[in-house]
Amino acid sequence: MSSPQYDESALTMSISTHTPADADSPALSRKSLLPAIGKDQWVLGLVIAAVVLYLIITLLLPLLSMLARSVQDSDGAFIGLNYFAEYLGNPALSQSIGNTLKAGAIVTTIVVSLSFLFAYGLTRTQMPLKPLFKVLGMLPILAPSLLPAISMIYLFGNQGVAVDLLFGHSIYGLPGIVMGLAFWTFPHALLILTTALSTSDARLYEAARSMGTSPFRTFTTITLPAAKFGLISTVTVVFTLVVTDFGVPKVIGGQYNVLATDIYKQVAGQQNFAMGAVISVLLLIPALLAFVIDHRVQKKQKELFGARSVNFEPERNPVKDGLFFLLCSLISLAILAVVGMAIYGSLVTFWPWNMALSWNNYHFEKFSANGWEPYLNSLEMAFYTAIAGTLIIFITAYNVEKSKLPPILKHFIHIMAMLPMAVPGMVLGLGYIFFFNQAGNPLGILYGTMAILVINTTAHYFTVGHLTALTALKKLPAEIEQVAASLKIPQYKAFLKVSLPVCTPALLDIAIYLFVNALTTTSAVVFLYSTDTMLASVSVMNMEDAGQTGPAAAMAVLILATAACVKIGHMTLGKLLLNRTQKWKRS
Amino acid sequence: MQPFLTIESLGKSFGDFTALKEISLSVNKGEFICFLGPSGCGKTTLLRMIAGLEACHQGEIWQDGTRITSLPPEQRDFGIVFQSYALFPNLSVAENIGFGLKNQGQSKREVEKRVNEWLDIIGLPDSGPKFPSQLSGGQQQRVALARALALSPGLLLLDEPLSALDAKVRIRLRETICKLQRKLGITTIMVTHDQEEAMAMADRIVVMNHGHIEQTGTPEDIYKHPASRFVAEFVGAMNFLEGDTNSNNQIQLANQTLSLPVAESTARKVILGIRPEDLSFSEGQSALPVSVENLEFQGSFVRAECSPVGWGTERLIKVDVPIHQLAALELEPGSLNQLSLSEKHIHVFPAV
């Protein structure tokens, strides 16, 4: 039975007993090379083709256009690295490289140390008011980076309330950039480090105690190594955010030029697109480097934590708790001061001559022809991005995780999904100009529309959404679709009845994340808006540029307030929705 | 009788790696078949090809007179149970079992009736409204079994359904599956790497290794007449001793000539396989001196590990001594004994 081909009698038997008449040698030799393809597979194939095409158009081609432009002259002829040589040979331009790295190094050092202490306080002590500190520590994530910059002007500018604290130094330049970005990047660092510190294994601490290890030694041998990867990750994330940010140096950078503002100056100021492309390439290098380091670290981290870890419960320790309470209070107060200053500034009628409080600055129509329109545009853009972006991101992640794609295709989609993390907004925005504005590109009709802003913002914030969706999908049993097929249930039905409801919390997270970022982003969209699609964050920048600091502050505060409302809505309304769809989790 | 399932010269490769080659097999209606083999032998791939979850690169599959080789899974007729249960986590137990029925357009009442029947059959009559996460692993797997059978498929595929469960639960569920299978008379194929499980459950076992079938036969057949050294080693315990062939084409072990049929091999060496329970300690003409190294208590028998004295291999020889014979033997580590082997229990394999 097992090997009839070696047994003559079995072979003759098999011919006479074969069920189907046409199953002898001709049929045997015919190879069915086609895999089993059903209706579901066709639908899936079309969706995958659409996803790949989408990623190529919205990410790969714009970036390639940008790279191509950096080695072409204005007529499109290849000139090699001439522009790079020109850029590096001009000290006035190339000093920005040093400036950018310096700002990055300083902010990273400050933010990583402070956020580590803050996160330690939240996760490893029994200090009071922890929930409040958590909220305050995360607050800056809801603000556009322009907000702390404007606050810095109110606090330490030439007419600032606390200018004396600078002892004659100017806030414009490196000090302003450092303070503004330290505020703005703090929650990003806090988020990673809180996670890193809370995943520690209590059993290790029990073992250390049973051996009589000193607290300091416990810290250096258990706590730090466990948080090592989180720390490295934080360093790369903060550094990338700082070197690629455009809002803060634009407002408060003064004569201190950095790469991100240089791109803007070259493109918006001097219409020198090629030089803009060259600087973009230079800005991509540190960002890509940080991305690669982070990627390596993430891979290692997965191997570190076991599923059997026991949660760590910190013990009361009056001295330690008090110390961290004090420290967290100070940091929280600083954050509140920055936010409060922006709110206060926005309410002062005309700084510094008329300090009476009024809603004057919120009458945007008095200051700009666009009036409230930018705010409404931003809401619209954020709404569309949240809906369309979540859909696209989830479908992409679903295909990466659930379909049996050829490895090359899977890899391609994954890299495309991870890449946006490493691409600074300015660079992506410039790439969009080059690609969509190209003569003969039929997609050029998108240029200047709301659609391109939505597409660009989705591409810009793709990575975090993608990772969130992947994590959620990985929690689903891998064979759900196969079981559905065996039960003759169409894939779309299984998707709607099972995968989608199970992933609802993740979808909501992604949508809120996209909404808040679409509201606050400045960098990429600054190249892509038209007079009809002016956005709130861009109008903050423009009004500030025109010396209208008050209305600029008002608009920035409005963005922050809106983002905060959305977040609060997420936490309350979202909970109701989750109670309905996630009943199965409670056991 | 026509076979219910016929597999002909099935082959599959991933790049340079050949996952399956020249697999041929027929399964009769109502038969319980086990695909047994070490991990990576291709047994799961074969099962997935029968389900249509993997594409066939070569060969044909026929089920119930229909060529299904290139049909997608939803157009085939099978129910499947995975090691991971793969229950729909957000649907209740009743909804899990009834999902397929409901999708077929059966009335609500009809579905409810069938679901309740199934809940009774799997012994979880009150668990309908519960969610899978509220059940134990064994209970979840029973729900998965009911779900797979609810549409009354012609073929039941089980992909290591018991491997994730505790030993006790595993044996209970093993009985449940067998009883249900016999009651429904459903043709069943189960993949497992556990030879004990395969022997206890299957009508016939298909032993696989490196993408091909080593042997197909009843559990007894496979155990008593292993077709290859691999099967002998994988199913049950087996001692392997090196033997020589002399000029008269007779097999010699430790200078004793054995009257065993010799395979048509020109090699001078052969491998002799003897199961531990087929060896015994007793004086006799062909007895071989050994020294007992180690005794392992196993409940109904004691496994003695012996090293040959002055002959044969360096490998230890395992001997199973029934517990009721132990007292008479005075075995202890270091003691010298005589080992006797009966020729009818010796399996001869060509040396590699």
Contacts between the chains, C-beta under 8 A, distances in Angstrom:
chain1	res1	chain2	res2	distance
A	1	B	25	7.5
A	1	B	26	7.6
A	1	B	216	4.6
A	1	B	217	7.3
A	2	B	25	7.9
A	2	B	206	7.5
A	2	B	213	4.8
A	2	B	214	7.2
A	2	B	215	5.3
A	2	B	216	3.9
A	2	B	217	7.6
A	2	B	227	7.2
A	3	B	24	7.6
A	3	B	213	6.8
A	4	B	24	6.2
A	5	B	22	7.1
A	5	B	24	7.3
A	17	B	2	7.9
A	18	B	6	7.5
A	19	B	2	4.9
A	19	B	3	6.4
A	19	B	6	5.8
A	19	B	62	5.9
A	19	B	65	6.1
A	20	B	6	7.9
A	20	B	62	5.7
A	20	B	65	6.8
A	20	B	67	6.6
A	23	B	6	7.6
A	23	B	8	6.7
A	23	B	60	6.6
A	23	B	62	6.9
A	23	B	67	7.9
A	27	B	60	6.3
A	28	B	8	6.1
A	28	B	9	5.7
A	28	B	59	7.4
A	28	B	60	7.1
A	31	B	57	6.8
A	31	B	58	5.4
A	32	B	56	5.7
A	32	B	57	8.0
A	32	B	58	7.8
A	32	B	59	8.0
A	32	B	60	7.3
A	32	B	69	5.0
A	32	B	70	5.1
A	33	B	57	6.7
A	34	B	55	7.5
A	34	B	70	5.7
A	35	B	55	3.0
A	35	B	56	8.0
A	35	B	70	7.7
A	36	B	52	4.6
A	36	B	55	5.8
A	36	B	56	8.0
A	36	B	70	5.5
A	36	B	71	6.1
A	36	B	72	4.6
A	36	B	73	6.9
A	37	B	70	7.7
A	37	B	72	6.3
A	38	B	71	7.7
A	38	B	72	2.7
A	38	B	73	7.4
A	38	B	74	5.7
A	38	B	75	6.3
A	39	B	72	7.7
A	40	B	72	6.9
A	40	B	74	6.7
A	41	B	72	6.4
A	476	B	89	7.2
A	477	B	82	7.9
A	477	B	84	5.6
A	477	B	85	7.1
A	477	B	86	4.1
A	477	B	87	7.1
A	477	B	89	7.1
A	478	B	84	6.9
A	478	B	86	7.3
A	479	B	82	4.7
A	479	B	84	6.5
A	479	B	86	3.9
A	480	B	86	6.0
A	480	B	88	6.6
A	482	B	51	7.4
A	482	B	53	5.5
A	482	B	73	6.8
A	482	B	80	6.8
A	482	B	82	7.7
A	482	B	86	7.6
A	483	B	80	6.5
A	483	B	82	7.4
A	483	B	86	5.2
A	483	B	88	8.0
A	483	B	147	7.4
A	483	B	148	7.8
A	485	B	52	7.7
A	485	B	53	7.7
A	485	B	72	7.3
A	485	B	73	3.9
A	485	B	74	4.6
A	486	B	51	6.8
A	486	B	73	6.1
A	486	B	74	7.7
A	486	B	76	7.9
A	486	B	78	5.8
A	486	B	79	5.8
A	486	B	80	4.7
A	486	B	148	7.0
A	486	B	153	7.6
A	486	B	157	8.0
A	487	B	79	7.7
A	487	B	99	6.3
A	487	B	100	3.4
A	487	B	103	6.9
A	487	B	147	7.3
A	487	B	150	8.0
A	487	B	151	6.2
A	488	B	74	5.4
A	488	B	100	6.5
A	488	B	103	6.6
A	488	B	104	7.1
A	488	B	151	7.1
A	489	B	74	7.9
A	489	B	99	6.4
A	489	B	100	6.3
A	489	B	103	4.9
A	490	B	74	7.5
A	493	B	103	6.8
A	497	B	88	7.4
A	497	B	91	7.3
A	497	B	99	7.5
A	498	B	88	4.7
A	498	B	89	7.7
A	498	B	90	6.2
A	498	B	91	6.9
A	501	B	90	5.1
A	502	B	89	6.1
A	502	B	90	5.1
A	581	B	90	7.2
A	582	B	90	7.8
A	583	B	90	7.9
A	583	B	131	7.2
A	584	B	89	5.7
A	584	B	90	4.7
A	584	B	91	7.7
A	584	B	92	8.0
A	584	B	131	4.0
A	584	B	132	7.4
A	584	B	133	6.3
A	585	B	133	7.0
A	587	B	131	6.7
A	587	B	133	4.4
A	587	B	134	4.5
